[in-house]
Amino acid sequence: MEHVSQLATPIRETTASPDILVISRLFLPKEAVIGEYLYNRCLQDQERVIVLAASCAGDQVFDKAQQFPVYRWLNLQNFLGNVIGSYLQPLLNFIFSFVFAIKLYFRYRYRYIEWGHGYDFPSLLLLSYILPVRCFIYLHGQDIACAIRNPLWRSLFKLTLKRADGIVCNSSSTQDYLRNTFRLATPTHVIHPVIRPEKFGLGNNSKNLEELGDRIRQAYNIPQTSIVILSVGRLIKQKSFERVIENLPLLLTIGVDVHYLICGEGNCEAELKALAQCLRVENRVHFAGYVPHQELAAYYAACDIFAMLSVADKKARGLEGFGVVYLEASYFGKPVIASRHGALLDIVRHEENGLLVNPKSGYEVFQAFKKLSQDSQLREKLGRQGKELANRRTLHRSLYVGTVD
């Protein structure tokens, strides 16, 4: 990491001629879906990018290991806590990103800005008027909802989108919501998140995933012959973990030796444990709690089926997150059972890498579990095809194809 006080120092000769400034309040090593998305974007063009982001714990060690320059602005929440810092930080995000983007322009003379999310967008709006650069903005769903709550903010956000040279959406549902909310002539692109093996501590080292999965089964006393269903996420109502638990007695009745692993924490944990006990499957439902990314690969390896039956949030219709855990499951070659709605349609292709169901149809959900539990060849086929799909990617440099400066 280079502090902003170092901006006046000469550019090192080892630095190429980066021409893209990526700006985000969220960036690694802070764990965040947006931060991971943007980091993967930067890895695609390490010789072209400069990163400007908010500081976070562990950033100095992380930034020194990168092949591209990273600059950080002060994050008050690190010093004042979440309560006081949360009130002041939005203003500082706006000021710091604006001022330091201008300083970095005079150092690097970059030609493009890629704004990493819809948050703090007024800074991008001002920069689009002041700097002779082309601007792109990334949208992920919930950041749109935050930007349009206030009528004035909504107008400024629309103006920002109009002035942008391109909009990048993380899913088709985000793109559709954007189009239904605003009528814009700005080119819009859908670029899905990608999976980075290093996130799971795998890297180029070919760890024995099968062995790691066996260790997880042993830790929870799950026989190797059992069918293991896995879910990963916050334990909240919207994720509908109870719908999986409710199907366990039915699967046991038809002779399926099934266990259910849940990775995550949340306010529904006690309720889910009570449900498992009520249905007398408490010995088959295993709550792993929060699992770090470095350990999560073993859980994916241990399962036979990945299932999450999320329901759409009526208050934020069309704005549900991309659901990167479904993509991760496919990356590890696991068939997926998912709800038939929203961004999940971008990730799970029915009978290609998983099965899509109506989460409110008990019959439909049970038939999906029954089908995959009893057909190992189908599980292998969907898992193999899912791995192929998860490794496909659209490069962010495609934004610049055919552009004329």
C-alpha positions in Angstrom: 0.0 0.0 0.0 1.1 3.5 -0.8 -0.3 6.2 1.5 -1.7 9.3 -0.1 1.2 11.3 1.3 3.5 9.5 -1.1 1.7 10.7 -4.2 4.3 13.4 -4.9 7.1 10.8 -5.2 8.4 9.9 -8.7 6.7 6.9 -10.4 8.9 3.9 -10.2 10.3 2.6 -13.5 9.0 -0.9 -12.6 5.5 0.5 -12.9 4.2 0.0 -16.4 1.9 2.6 -17.9 -1.4 1.8 -16.1 -4.3 3.6 -17.6 -7.3 2.3 -15.6 -8.1 3.6 -12.1 -10.3 1.2 -10.2 -12.1 2.9 -7.3 -14.0 1.1 -4.5 -14.8 1.5 -0.8 -14.6 -2.3 -0.7 -11.5 -4.2 -1.6 -9.5 -7.1 -0.4 -8.2 -8.2 2.1 -11.6 -7.2 3.6 -14.0 -10.0 2.9 -16.8 -8.7 0.7 -18.4 -10.0 -2.5 -17.9 -6.7 -4.3 -14.2 -6.6 -3.1 -13.6 -10.1 -4.4 -15.3 -9.2 -7.7 -13.1 -6.2 -8.2 -9.9 -8.0 -7.2 -10.6 -10.6 -9.8 -11.2 -7.9 -12.3 -7.8 -6.3 -11.5 -6.0 -9.6 -11.9 -7.1 -9.7 -15.5 -5.1 -6.6 -16.3 -2.5 -6.2 -13.7 -0.2 -4.1 -15.9 -3.1 -1.6 -16.7 -4.8 -1.0 -13.3 -4.3 1.3 -10.3 -6.5 0.7 -7.3 -7.9 3.4 -5.0 -9.8 1.9 -2.0 -10.7 2.4 1.6 -8.2 1.1 4.1 -8.9 -2.1 6.1 -7.2 -4.5 8.5 -4.2 -6.3 7.0 -4.1 -4.1 3.9 -0.4 -3.1 4.0 0.8 -6.7 3.8 -1.8 -7.6 1.2 -1.1 -4.5 -1.0 2.7 -5.1 -1.1 2.1 -8.5 -2.6 0.2 -7.2 -5.6 1.6 -6.6 -9.0 -0.4 -3.3 -9.4 -0.2 -0.2 -7.3 -2.8 0.2 -4.5 -3.6 3.4 -2.7 -5.8 3.6 0.4 -7.9 6.4 2.0 -8.6 6.5 5.8 -11.4 4.4 7.1 -12.7 5.9 10.4 -14.5 2.8 11.3 -11.1 1.2 12.0 -10.5 3.8 14.6 -13.8 5.1 15.9 -15.8 1.9 15.7 -18.9 1.1 13.6 -21.3 3.4 15.4 -19.5 6.8 15.1 -17.5 5.8 12.1 -20.5 4.8 10.1 -21.9 8.3 10.3 -18.8 10.0 9.1 -17.4 7.5 6.7 -19.8 8.1 3.8 -18.7 11.7 3.6 -15.0 10.8 3.8 -15.5 8.2 1.1 -16.8 10.9 -1.1 -14.1 13.4 -0.3 -11.1 11.1 -0.3 -12.1 9.2 -3.5 -12.6 12.5 -5.3 -9.4 14.3 -4.1 -7.1 11.3 -4.5 -8.5 10.3 -7.9 -7.4 13.8 -9.1 -4.0 13.5 -7.5 -3.5 10.1 -9.0 -4.5 11.5 -12.4 -1.6 13.9 -12.3 0.7 11.1 -11.4 -0.4 8.5 -13.9 -2.4 10.3 -16.5 -4.8 7.4 -16.6 -7.5 7.4 -19.3 -10.3 5.4 -17.6 -12.1 5.2 -14.3 -13.9 2.0 -13.3 -16.1 2.9 -10.3 -16.6 -0.4 -8.4 -20.2 0.0 -7.2 -23.1 2.4 -7.0 -22.1 3.6 -3.5 -20.6 7.1 -3.2 -21.4 7.8 -6.8 -21.5 11.7 -6.5 -17.7 11.6 -6.5 -17.7 9.8 -9.9 -20.2 12.3 -11.2 -17.9 15.2 -10.3 -14.9 13.4 -11.7 -16.6 12.9 -15.0 -16.9 16.7 -15.4 -13.4 17.6 -14.2 -11.1 14.9 -15.6 -10.6 14.1 -19.3 -11.2 10.4 -18.8 -13.8 7.8 -19.7 -15.9 6.4 -16.8 -17.5 3.0 -16.2 -19.6 2.1 -13.2 -20.2 -1.3 -11.8 -23.6 -2.2 -10.3 -24.4 -5.2 -8.1 -28.1 -4.8 -7.1 -28.4 -3.6 -3.6 -26.3 -0.5 -4.4 -29.0 0.6 -6.9 -31.6 0.3 -4.2 -29.5 2.5 -1.8 -29.0 5.1 -4.6 -32.7 5.6 -5.5 -34.3 5.8 -2.0 -34.1 9.6 -2.0 -35.7 11.6 -5.0 -32.7 14.0 -5.2 -30.2 11.1 -4.9 -32.2 9.2 -7.6 -31.9 12.1 -10.0 -28.1 12.5 -9.4 -27.7 8.7 -9.8 -29.5 8.8 -13.1 -27.3 11.6 -14.3 -24.2 9.7 -13.3 -25.4 6.7 -15.3 -26.1 8.9 -18.3 -22.6 10.4 -18.2 -20.9 7.0 -17.8 -19.4 5.4 -21.0 -20.6 2.0 -19.8 -22.4 0.2 -17.0 -21.3 -3.2 -15.8 -23.9 -5.4 -14.1 -23.0 -8.5 -12.2 -26.1 -10.4 -13.4 -28.9 -10.3 -15.9 -31.5 -9.6 -13.2 -29.5 -6.5 -12.1 -29.4 -5.4 -15.7 -33.2 -5.9 -16.1 -33.9 -4.0 -12.8 -31.7 -1.1 -14.0 -33.5 -1.0 -17.4 -36.9 -1.1 -15.7 -36.0 1.7 -13.3 -34.2 4.0 -15.7 -34.5 4.5 -19.4 -30.8 4.9 -20.4 -28.9 5.0 -23.7 -25.7 4.1 -21.8 -24.2 0.7 -23.0 -24.8 -1.9 -20.4 -22.7 -5.1 -20.0 -23.3 -8.2 -17.9 -20.0 -9.6 -16.5 -20.5 -12.4 -13.9 -18.2 -12.9 -10.9 -15.5 -15.6 -11.3 -14.0 -18.1 -8.9 -10.4 -17.6 -7.8 -8.8 -20.8 -6.4 -6.5 -18.8 -4.2 -9.6 -17.6 -2.2 -9.8 -21.1 -0.9 -6.1 -21.5 -0.3 -5.8 -23.8 -3.3 -3.8 -21.7 -5.7 -1.8 -23.8 -8.2 -1.2 -26.5 -5.5 -3.3 -29.5 -6.3 -4.5 -30.3 -2.9 -6.3 -33.6 -2.6 -9.9 -32.3 -2.3 -11.3 -35.8 -1.9 -9.1 -36.3 1.2 -10.2 -32.9 2.6 -13.8 -33.9 2.1 -13.3 -37.2 3.8 -11.9 -35.4 6.8 -15.0 -33.3 7.1 -17.2 -36.4 6.9 -15.2 -38.0 9.7 -15.4 -34.8 11.8 -19.2 -35.0 11.7 -19.4 -38.9 11.8 -20.9 -39.0 8.4 -20.4 -42.4 6.6 -18.8 -42.3 3.2 -21.9 -43.9 1.6 -24.2 -41.2 2.9 -25.6 -38.5 0.7 -24.5 -35.1 2.0 -26.4 -31.9 1.2 -24.6 -28.6 1.8 -25.8 -25.0 2.2 -23.5 -22.0 2.7 -24.9 -18.6 3.8 -26.2 -16.4 6.5 -28.9 -18.1 8.6 -31.8 -15.8 7.7 -35.4 -16.4 6.7 -34.8 -15.5 3.0 -32.4 -18.4 2.6 -35.0 -21.0 3.5 -32.8 -23.5 5.2 -35.9 -25.0 6.8 -37.1 -26.2 3.5 -34.1 -28.5 3.2 -34.5 -29.8 6.8 -38.2 -30.5 6.1 -37.2 -32.8 3.3 -34.8 -35.0 5.3 -37.4 -37.2 7.0 -39.0 -37.8 3.6 -35.7 -38.8 2.0 -35.0 -41.1 5.0 -38.4 -42.7 4.5 -37.6 -43.7 0.9 -34.2 -45.2 2.0 -31.8 -42.3 1.3 -29.1 -42.1 4.0 -28.8 -38.4 4.1 -27.0 -35.7 6.1 -27.2 -31.9 5.9 -24.2 -29.6 6.5 -24.9 -25.9 7.1 -22.0 -23.4 6.9 -23.0 -20.0 8.3 -24.2 -17.9 11.2 -27.4 -16.0 11.8 -30.4 -15.2 13.9 -32.3 -18.2 12.6 -29.9 -20.8 14.0 -31.9 -21.6 17.2 -35.1 -21.9 15.2 -33.5 -24.3 12.7 -32.0 -26.4 15.4 -35.5 -26.6 17.1 -37.0 -27.7 13.8 -34.4 -30.4 13.3 -35.1 -31.7 16.8 -38.9 -31.6 16.2 -38.5 -33.7 13.1 -36.1 -36.0 14.9 -33.3 -35.4 12.4 -31.0 -33.4 14.8 -28.3 -36.1 14.4 -28.3 -35.5 10.6 -28.3 -31.7 10.6 -24.8 -30.4 11.3 -24.2 -26.7 12.0 -20.6 -25.8 11.1 -20.9 -22.1 12.1 -18.8 -19.6 10.3 -16.3 -21.3 8.0 -13.3 -19.2 6.6 -12.8 -19.3 2.9 -9.6 -21.3 3.3 -11.6 -24.1 4.9 -14.7 -24.0 2.8 -13.2 -26.0 -0.1 -13.3 -29.1 2.2 -17.0 -28.7 2.8 -17.7 -28.4 -0.9 -15.6 -31.5 -1.5 -17.5 -33.4 1.3 -21.0 -32.8 -0.2 -22.9 -34.6 -3.0 -25.5 -31.9 -3.5 -25.4 -28.2 -3.0 -28.9 -26.8 -2.2 -30.1 -23.3 -1.3 -33.8 -22.6 -1.8 -33.8 -18.8 -1.3 -37.1 -16.9 -1.8 -37.2 -13.5 -3.4 -37.3 -10.4 -1.1 -40.5 -8.6 -1.9 -39.1 -5.4 -0.6 -36.2 -5.5 -3.0 -37.6 -7.5 -5.9 -35.0 -8.1 -8.6 -32.2 -7.0 -6.3 -31.1 -10.3 -4.7 -27.4 -10.9 -4.7 -25.7 -12.8 -7.4 -25.4 -15.9 -5.2 -21.7 -16.6 -5.6 -21.9 -19.8 -3.4 -23.9 -21.5 -6.2 -21.1 -20.7 -8.6 -18.5 -22.0 -6.1 -20.4 -25.2 -5.8 -20.4 -25.7 -9.5 -16.7 -24.8 -9.6 -16.1 -27.7 -7.2 -18.1 -30.0 -9.5 -21.3 -30.3 -7.4 -24.8 -30.4 -8.7 -27.0 -27.6 -7.5 -30.7 -27.3 -6.4 -31.8 -23.7 -6.5 -34.9 -21.5 -6.7 -36.2 -20.5 -10.1 -35.9 -16.8 -9.9 -33.6 -13.7 -10.2 -29.9 -13.8 -10.5 -29.9 -17.5 -9.9 -31.0 -18.1 -13.5 -27.6 -16.8 -14.6 -25.8 -19.4 -12.5 -27.9 -22.5 -12.4 -29.1 -23.9 -15.7 -31.9 -26.4 -15.4 -30.7 -30.0 -16.1 -27.3 -28.7 -17.2 -25.5 -28.0 -13.9 -28.4 -28.4 -11.5 -32.2 -28.3 -11.0 -34.3 -25.2 -10.6 -37.5 -25.5 -8.5 -40.3 -23.4 -7.1 -39.2 -23.2 -3.4 -42.8 -22.9 -2.3 -43.7 -26.2 -4.0 -43.1 -29.0 -1.5 -43.6 -31.7 -4.2 -41.2 -30.0 -6.7 -38.5 -29.6 -4.1 -38.8 -33.2 -2.8 -38.7 -34.6 -6.3 -35.5 -32.6 -7.0 -33.8 -34.0 -3.9 -35.1 -37.5 -4.6 -33.8 -37.4 -8.2 -30.3 -36.3 -7.4 -30.0 -38.5 -4.3 -30.9 -41.6 -6.1 -29.0 -41.0 -9.4 -25.2 -40.9 -9.0 -24.6 -40.7 -12.7 -26.8 -37.6 -13.0 -25.0 -36.0 -10.1 -21.7 -36.6 -11.8 -22.9 -35.3 -15.1 -24.4 -32.1 -13.7 -21.3 -31.6 -11.6 -19.0 -32.0 -14.5 -21.0 -29.6 -16.7 -21.2 -27.2 -13.8 -17.4 -27.1 -13.5 -17.1 -26.3 -17.1 -19.7 -23.4 -16.8 -18.0 -22.0 -13.7 -14.7 -21.8 -15.5 -16.1 -19.6 -18.4 -15.6 -15.9 -18.0 -16.0 -12.6 -19.8 -12.9 -10.5 -19.6 -13.4 -6.9 -18.4 -11.1 -5.7 -21.2 -14.0 -6.4 -23.5 -15.4 -3.0 -22.3 -12.7 -1.3 -24.3 -13.1 -3.3 -27.6 -13.8 -0.9 -30.4 -13.3 2.2 -28.2 -11.7 5.3 -29.8 -10.0 7.8 -27.5 
